[in-house]
Amino acid sequence: MFPALATHSTVFARTLPPGLEIRLMRESDLKAYKALRDAMLARHEEAFTSDAAAERGREAASYRSRLSGAGHCLFTLLAWDGRQLLGALSAECDGRAKIRHIAHIVGMMVDEAAQGRGLGHALMQAALALLAQDEALQLVTLSVTRSNTPARRLYERCGFVRYGRLEGAIVLPDGRQLDKDLMVLRLRAPTPAA
Ligand SMILES: CC(C)(COP(=O)(O)OP(=O)(O)OC[C@H]1O[C@@H](n2cnc3c(N)ncnc32)[C@H](O)[C@@H]1OP(=O)(O)O)[C@@H](O)C(=O)NCCC(=O)NCCS
């Protein structure tokens, strides 16, 4: 499906601040990924659908499902400054024939110390470039908490538009209900019917 990704990771340098690298997540990255993810989920409970306490209890190895080619996951991209993991994003796709043309972006995060330098934008551009290689894909969707203005603006700058809003989409441990904006980006025109 992504021939260039099957055997080796890909480095994206074009849009990145100097010294930073974006590449595919590997087995040896799982512990660092879990550490970043646990920290971000705990600090931004309004931003993520996954629950911080439940995710903390997971083994790092359980995130093998987010490696390229595993199950519904198309790939996970990680952003590094040397040996320090700064950001991550995953792309997933349900392989059933009628919805095989839709990819979903999940788990977008950039460590607070690295925010506002274009890393989120670079992660998304790298993901969209990879997704565009797959000619079967036409649409990319994501959801974002309505009040998460930095994330929403970033997605809009990348070309996503809102197609709906799910009111009360997540319920936080303290009982607050938050709405999610549903966004979509079209990668290519629909394939004409045979
Ligand atoms: C949302 C998130 C991923 C954005 O990551 P980021 O790396 O800060 O994103 P960017 O730097 O690409 O863009 C953020 C802002 O920095 C600005 N920026 C980009 N490059 C810049 C640069 N070189 N210098 C200064 N500012 C810059 C952008 O203009 C943008 O500002 P704007 O929204 O006012 O236009 C990050 O804030 C985050 O992880 N938040 C917590 C978790 C979260 O909300 N995840 C999303 C779940 S849907």
The ligand as an SDF file (V2000), in Angstrom:
LIG
                    3D

 48 50  0  0  0  0  0  0  0  0999 V2000
   -2.1940   21.3810   18.4160 C   0  0  0  0  0  0  0  0  0  0  0  0
   -0.7040   21.1280   18.3860 C   0  0  0  0  0  0  0  0  0  0  0  0
   -0.4130   19.7410   17.8780 C   0  0  0  0  0  0  0  0  0  0  0  0
   -0.0530   22.1710   17.4580 C   0  0  0  0  0  0  0  0  0  0  0  0
    1.3580   21.8880   17.3720 O   0  0  0  0  0  0  0  0  0  0  0  0
    2.4160   23.0480   17.0590 P   0  0  0  0  0  0  0  0  0  0  0  0
    3.7100   22.4110   16.7590 O   0  0  0  0  0  0  0  0  0  0  0  0
    2.3930   24.0660   18.1280 O   0  0  0  0  0  0  0  0  0  0  0  0
    1.7830   23.6700   15.7070 O   0  0  0  0  0  0  0  0  0  0  0  0
    2.4360   24.7660   14.7630 P   0  0  0  0  0  0  0  0  0  0  0  0
    3.6660   25.3390   15.3860 O   0  0  0  0  0  0  0  0  0  0  0  0
    2.5680   24.1530   13.4230 O   0  0  0  0  0  0  0  0  0  0  0  0
    1.3100   25.8500   14.6960 O   0  0  0  0  0  0  0  0  0  0  0  0
    0.8970   26.4750   15.9070 C   0  0  0  0  0  0  0  0  0  0  0  0
    1.1090   27.9760   15.8360 C   0  0  0  0  0  0  0  0  0  0  0  0
    2.4880   28.2590   15.7720 O   0  0  0  0  0  0  0  0  0  0  0  0
    2.7020   29.2090   14.7170 C   0  0  0  0  0  0  0  0  0  0  0  0
    3.9910   28.9190   14.0880 N   0  0  0  0  0  0  0  0  0  0  0  0
    4.2460   28.0090   13.1490 C   0  0  0  0  0  0  0  0  0  0  0  0
    5.5310   28.0590   12.7940 N   0  0  0  0  0  0  0  0  0  0  0  0
    6.0970   29.0200   13.5330 C   0  0  0  0  0  0  0  0  0  0  0  0
    7.4070   29.5280   13.6570 C   0  0  0  0  0  0  0  0  0  0  0  0
    8.4160   29.0720   12.8830 N   0  0  0  0  0  0  0  0  0  0  0  0
    7.6400   30.4870   14.5760 N   0  0  0  0  0  0  0  0  0  0  0  0
    6.6320   30.9610   15.3320 C   0  0  0  0  0  0  0  0  0  0  0  0
    5.3770   30.5130   15.2720 N   0  0  0  0  0  0  0  0  0  0  0  0
    5.1160   29.5650   14.3750 C   0  0  0  0  0  0  0  0  0  0  0  0
    1.6160   28.9790   13.7320 C   0  0  0  0  0  0  0  0  0  0  0  0
    1.3480   30.1450   12.9640 O   0  0  0  0  0  0  0  0  0  0  0  0
    0.4890   28.6300   14.6540 C   0  0  0  0  0  0  0  0  0  0  0  0
   -0.1200   29.8010   15.0980 O   0  0  0  0  0  0  0  0  0  0  0  0
   -1.6250   30.1150   14.7020 P   0  0  0  0  0  0  0  0  0  0  0  0
   -2.4390   28.9060   15.0930 O   0  0  0  0  0  0  0  0  0  0  0  0
   -1.9170   31.3220   15.5080 O   0  0  0  0  0  0  0  0  0  0  0  0
   -1.5940   30.3240   13.2280 O   0  0  0  0  0  0  0  0  0  0  0  0
   -0.0710   21.3170   19.7950 C   0  0  0  0  0  0  0  0  0  0  0  0
   -0.4230   22.5860   20.2690 O   0  0  0  0  0  0  0  0  0  0  0  0
   -0.5040   20.2680   20.8060 C   0  0  0  0  0  0  0  0  0  0  0  0
    0.0410   19.1690   20.8420 O   0  0  0  0  0  0  0  0  0  0  0  0
   -1.4950   20.6090   21.6510 N   0  0  0  0  0  0  0  0  0  0  0  0
   -1.9450   19.7240   22.7200 C   0  0  0  0  0  0  0  0  0  0  0  0
   -2.5890   18.4510   22.1950 C   0  0  0  0  0  0  0  0  0  0  0  0
   -3.6160   18.7390   21.1270 C   0  0  0  0  0  0  0  0  0  0  0  0
   -4.3900   19.6820   21.2350 O   0  0  0  0  0  0  0  0  0  0  0  0
   -3.6280   17.8910   20.0910 N   0  0  0  0  0  0  0  0  0  0  0  0
   -4.5780   17.9950   19.0110 C   0  0  0  0  0  0  0  0  0  0  0  0
   -5.6970   17.0270   19.2360 C   0  0  0  0  0  0  0  0  0  0  0  0
   -6.9420   17.1850   17.9500 S   0  0  0  0  0  0  0  0  0  0  0  0
  1  2  1  0
  2  3  1  0
  2  4  1  0
  2 36  1  0
  4  5  1  0
  5  6  1  0
  6  7  2  0
  6  8  1  0
  6  9  1  0
  9 10  1  0
 10 11  2  0
 10 12  1  0
 10 13  1  0
 13 14  1  0
 14 15  1  0
 15 16  1  0
 15 30  1  0
 16 17  1  0
 17 18  1  0
 17 28  1  0
 18 19  1  0
 18 27  1  0
 19 20  2  0
 20 21  1  0
 21 22  1  0
 21 27  2  0
 22 23  1  0
 22 24  2  0
 24 25  1  0
 25 26  2  0
 26 27  1  0
 28 29  1  0
 28 30  1  0
 30 31  1  0
 31 32  1  0
 32 33  2  0
 32 34  1  0
 32 35  1  0
 36 37  1  0
 36 38  1  0
 38 39  2  0
 38 40  1  0
 40 41  1  0
 41 42  1  0
 42 43  1  0
 43 44  2  0
 43 45  1  0
 45 46  1  0
 46 47  1  0
 47 48  1  0
M  END
$$$$
